[in-house]
Amino acid sequence: MNQPFEISAADRDILRRIAATKVELAHSEINQERRRAWLAHDTASPLRPMILAESFDIRDSVKVFDPTRDLLCSGDWARTIEHQLFVEIHRFANVADDHVIEPWYNLNWHVSATDYGLNKTVHTASNNGHLGANNWEPALHDFDADFKKLHQREFSVDRPTTLATKEAVDKIIGDIIPTRIRGSFYWTMGMTIKAIDLIGLENLMLFMYDNPDGLHRLMSFLCEDAIAEAEWLEREELLSLNNENDYIGSGSEGYTCDLPQPDLQQGSPVRMKDCWVLSESQETVGVGPDLFAEFIFPYQQKIAEKFGKCYYGCCEPVDNRWHILKQLTNLARVSVSPWANQEFMADACGRNIVFSRKPNPALISTAAFNEDAIRNDLRHTLQVARNCSLEIIMKDVHTLNNQPGRLKRWVELAREESQR
C-alpha cells in the first residue's frame, strides 16, 4: 500500500504536463471571454446568456468523463490530483460550455462534524449501479421522547493534514500552477432534507397540522445548528470566497463583482457576508405557500441573510411562493426549474435577479435525440427571458442513452439559439 503523498516519477511527469495544459487553457482568449461574461452576468448589463452543462452524475456505462478511461496516473494519490486537474481540461474540450478554468489547484480544509446523536436507517435495493428508490426509518420514532436525545453537532479541523497535503502538492506542481486552500463545506443551507431524515417525509407534512409546535422546534433546532456551523467556520478562519468558478446555487458559477464586501481587507479572514449561499426546499414542493411561509421560510431567511448573496431554489418551482421568497434582501439568482412558470418568473426576476433556467433533462436523455424539440425549448426560454440576465444550465442528467456526445451537442444548440 502506498504511503501518503508517495508518487512515482512517471506520475509526477504526467501531473506536471496536465498542470501546464490547465494553465495554458486558463489564459486562453476563449476562457478570458467566459470570465468577462460571467462578471457582467451578475449586473444589469449582461453580455449574453451563459450556458452550463453537468456530466458528473451520468450513470451510463459510456460516460462523458470516465476516470478509468481518461486518467493516466497509476498511484491513488496521483490520480486524485490528476482527476481535479484533468476534469476541467476534459470539460473544456468535450463539453465546451461556459465553465471557466482558473490557474489554481485548490484544496479544502479537512473538516469533520459529529452527528445529531440519532441517525436514520436506510434500506437500499440492489439497482445494478442505477438510481433507484430507498426506504428509510426516520431517526425520531417518538418525537417528544427522541427529540430530547438530539444535540447540536460539533466540528473540528485537521490543520496539519491540510497543510501537509498542500506542501506535498506544491512540491510536484507548485512551480507550474499555484495551490491554495479554497473550498466549501456544504452544498445547501436548506434544512428540509435534514428534517426528513429525522422525522420522515410524511411527518414533515402531517406535523404542519398535527404537531405544529413540534415542527417549529425541529426547524429551529436545524436552523441554529446551520448557523452554528457557519459561525464556527468563520471563527476558525476556514471560510473561503466563492466568487470565481466556484459551484454555487444549484449549478451556477460564483463570479460576481459584489463579493467580497468592500470592507474586507486584503488577507483578512473571509466572513459569511462575503460569500454566496444556497437555500432551497425541494422536499416541500407539495406544500402550499401559506404553510411554507409559516414553517419553512422564516428559518431559511434567518440563515440566508447572514450571507452576502443568496441563490434560491433547485428542482422545485418557486412561482407559487415568490411573494414570500422576494422578501430575501440579498436574493441574486433564482432557479427556474422545468416545472416553473417561465413567463411569471421572467417578470419577477427582471434585470435585478438572474433567471437560472434548468431545462428538462429528458430532452437529451431519451432514446430519440430530437434537435427540433431542443431548439424549440431553448427558443421559448430565450424569448420569455429576453429582458433578464439569463443562464441556462442542463443538470440532473443521469443518462445520455450511452451517447456522451449529446451533451456537447446540446451546448452547441444552446449557443446557436442564444446568438440569434
Beta strands, then each sheet from edge to edge (+ up, - down):
strand 1: 50-53
strand 2: 105-107
strand 3: 110-113
strand 4: 121-124
strand 5: 134-137
strand 6: 155-158
strand 7: 179-181
strand 8: 247-248
strand 9: 252-253
strand 10: 276-279
strand 11: 309-312
strand 12: 331-336
strand 13: 354-357
strand 14: 390-394
sheet 1: 1+ 14+ 13+ 12+ 11+ 10+
sheet 2: 2+ 7+
sheet 3: 3+ 6-
sheet 4: 4+ 5-
sheet 5: 8+ 9-
end
